[in-house]
Amino acid sequence: STAHQRAFVSSFFTNSMAPFVTHRNDGVITVSPKVESSQSGLVVISHGLGDSAEGFVDVAEHLATQMPHLKFILPTAPTQPVTMNMGMPMPSWYDITGLDERSNENCKGIDDSRSTIQNILRNEHETLGLSYSRMVLAGFSQGGALSLFTGMQLAEEEKLAGVVVMSGYLPAAKQFQITAGMEDVPILHCHGEADPMVNINMARRSKEMVTQMGAKNYELKTYPGLVHSVSMEEIQDVKEFLEKVVPSDNECQVKLKDPSEMSVKELRAAIRKAGLGSKAVGLMEKSEFVKLVRDHRNGNL
């Protein structure tokens, strides 16, 4: 249901000119700065019901052309039966029994998906030394709901730079509790006024509930005529929000292990992750792998 979402924007660069590289691995799409060491922020984008990571890769690449210091990670939800859709299995972050407030409490599977998102953040922090204050959770529809639910309930030391909700809502409100100290995390909620799936009143109610629970910085932006989709105007608003909460900052750049200190196994993993397999064909010596990884990091390939 999201072909129209990804059709509205096309990539402005050929791969050789783009300031980013896009990798696909087992349902996860990563859009990274071409010079890996220049990364100083992370945005995780979770797709909507029935979609996959592919649904928002164009949006991520569009944003990456304008903010080359950011890495975007787009996971794909597990395929599971969805009660609201007559039990049909589809990619879904949790079960949806209905879109009224009472049904919205039954979100079986949301804790597993919350852990999936938390693990992405923790991995980035532990392997690259990126501060949580340089990370944003974003998502569309069910993915936006998951981002709000996860982002405001992280541990105190995992306080994020912000949360972006596109055409989403607060799920499982009775289970939701903002972590003490997270009240001022900026939330941008963008919503079409003509949305027939997630009614604009659900967006207003979500803002009201989250604010009552202590959020001090919840902005709801609405778009006349916009249905259950995203628009260029909205993506521009998201871009301005990201520039505000995770501006380019060389002091916050990731800390990469020196290739010469990596094992052959680590070098091979880095080469595979960077999509450099074809360039590694025929290489035998560790020094050759080190040079390949170094050249990639410096943007020389």
N, C-alpha and C positions, 0 to 999 in steps of 0.2 A: 504493500500500500504506500510505498514511499518513493516510487520512481519519480514522481513529480518533485519530491524534495531534492533529489540529487541532480535533477535535470536543470535546475535554475542557475547553476554556477559551473563554469568549466575552468580547467587549469590554464593559467596564463603563460606558463613556461613549458618549454620542452624539458625533458628530464635533465639534459646536460646543463641547462641554464638555471634550473630551479635551485633555490637556496636550501632545499630539503631533499631527503630520500625517503621513499615509502617502501616498507617491507610488510609482507603478509606471512604469518606463521600460525597455523592451527587455529584459525578464526580470530586471531588478534592482528590488527593492523597498526603499525607504528609509523608515524610521520616525524622524522628526526631532522635536526639541523645537519646540513651536509658536513660542516665541520663540527664533529661530535662534541669537542671540548667547549664549544661556544654556547651550549645549552645552559640556561639559567632558570628555567621554569618548566612545569609540566601541566598539561590539561588532559584529563581523562574524559572521553565523550561516550556515553552509554546510549545506544539506539532505542527505538520504540518497539512495541509489541509486534512480533511477526517479521521483524527486519533482521539485519545483521550489521556487522561493523562496516560493510560496504556502503550502507545507507548514508553515512556521514563522512566518508573519506574525502569527497569533494570539498565539503565545508572545511575540514581540517587542513587540506592542502591550500585552500584559498586563504585561510587565516595564517598558515605557515609562511606564505609568500610575503605577508606584511609584518609578521612577527617572527623572524628567523631564529630568535633566541629560545623559542618554545618547542618542546617535544609534545606530540599528541599521541595518546594511546587509546585505541578504540577496540574494546573487547566485544565478543559476541555472546549473547545469552544462551543458556542451555535450552535444548528443545524439550518441552514438556506440555502435557495437556492443559488447555485453558478452558475453565468451566464456562465462562461467558460466551465462548465460541463453540459451544456444544461439545466440549471435551476434546476438540481437535488439537493435536500436538503442533506446536510452533515455537520458534525462539521466544522465550519469555523469561523475564527476571524473577517473576513470581506469579502465582495463580491470581486471576481476576475473576471474581464471581459476578460483579456488576459495578457500575460506576456511580451508584448512589452512596451516600455517606456510610450507611450501615454495611453494605456489601464491601466497601472499601477497607473495612477492618480485617477481612479475610484475605491475607496476603501470604499464603503458604509458599515457602521458598525464599522469602525476602531476606532472611538472615544468612542463608548460603550466599546469595548474590552480594549482600553487604560485605561478607568476608572476601569474596572475589575482588571487589573494588579496593578494600583495605589492603589486601596483599599486593596489589599493583603499586599502591602508594608506598608501602613499607619496602618493597623491593627497590624502588627508585631511591629511597632514602638510604637504605643500607648499602647498596652496591655503588651508588654514585655520590653519596653524601649530600644529596639535594635536601634542603630544608622543607618541612611541610608548609611553611609560610610562603613557599614559592610554588604551591600546587593548587589547582582548581578542579573541582568535580563539576561536570556539565552533562546534560542529557536531554533527550527529546521524549515527551510523553511519559511512558512507563520508565524510561531511562532517566528522565528528569526527576520523576518521583523518587527513584532509587538514589539519585545523587543528593537530593535534599535530605532524605531519610538517613543516608550514610554520613554525609558531610558534617551535619550538625550534631552527630552523636559519637564522633571519634574521641579517642582519649585526649585528655587536656594537652599533652605534649605533642599531639598531632594536629594542632589547630591550622586550618587551611587559609589560603589567601582569599578564597571566595567560592561560591556555588552558583551555577547557572542552570535555571530550569526553563526549558522551552516547551510550551504546551503541556505542562505537567501539573502536579498536584501533590498534596501531602498524603502519603499512604499510611495505613495502620496507625492512625493518630493516637489511639489509646496506648500504643507501645512506645510512642515517640517522646523523648525527653532531651532537651538541649543540654549538652555537657556544660557544667559550670565553667565560665570563662570563654565560652564560644558565642555568647549572645551578640557580639558585635561583628561576627563574620559577615561580610557583605553577600547578600543574596540578590541576584538579578533574575526575576521571573518574567519571561516574555510570553504573551498569549494572544492568539487571534480572537477578535471579538465575535467572529462568525464561526467559531469552532463547533461543529455538530457532535464531535466525539467526547471531548473533555470541555464541557460548557464553561464559559467565562466566569460563571458564578462559582464554579469549583475553584478557580484560581483565586477569586476574591476571598472565598471562605478559607482557603489554604493560608493566604497571607494573614487573615484575621487570627486563625488558630496559632500559627507559628509566632506571630507577634505577641499574642496573649501568653505564650509560653516563655517569652523573654527576648525574642529576637529584636534587635534595635535597628537593623539595617536591611530591611526587606523592601526592595523596590519592585513593584508590579508595573510593567509596561504593556499596554494593550495596543492592538493594531486593527483599525477598522477594516472590515471586509476580509480579513485573513481567516482561512479555515484551519483544519488540523494539519498545519504545515509550517515551514519557515519561509521567510522572505529576505530579499537583499537588505531591506531596511533593518530588519531584526538582526541579521548577521553583522551589520555595521554597528549596531548597538552592543552586541556581544563583543565585537573587536574592541570598541572603546572601553568597555568594562574590563576586559583582559589587560589592556594597556595601562589601566589605572591600578589594578590589583597585583599584576605581575609584570611591571615594566622591565625593559632590558636592564640588567645589572651585572656587570662583570665580576663584582665582588661575590656573587652567588653562583658562579659557574660550577658545574659538576667536577668532581675530582676523579679522573680516570687513572687507572693503574698503568704505569709505564709498560709499553709492549715488551721491552727487554727483560722485565721482571715477571712476565707471564709464562706459564708452562705452555708446552705445545698444545695441550688439550684446551687451555683457555684461549690461545691464539686461534685455534681452529673454530672454537665457538664464536669468537668475535668476528671472524671472517664469514662464518655462516650467517650470523645475525645481521651483518652489514650487506649481505647479498653479494659477496665477492667471490663466491665459489668458482666462477668461470675464470677469474684472474689467478686463482690459486692452483689451477691444474698444472701439474708438472713441477711444482715447487717441492723441494726435498729438505732443504736446510732450515733449521729454526730461524736463522738470520734473515732468510727470505720471507718467512711469515711475519717476522717483526717489522721488516721494511714495508710490507703490504699494509699491515694494520696502521703503521705510522703515516704512510702516504694517504690512506683513507681519512684518518683523523685530521690531517692537515689540509684536507680538501684538494689534494694533488692528483686525484684519479679522474 
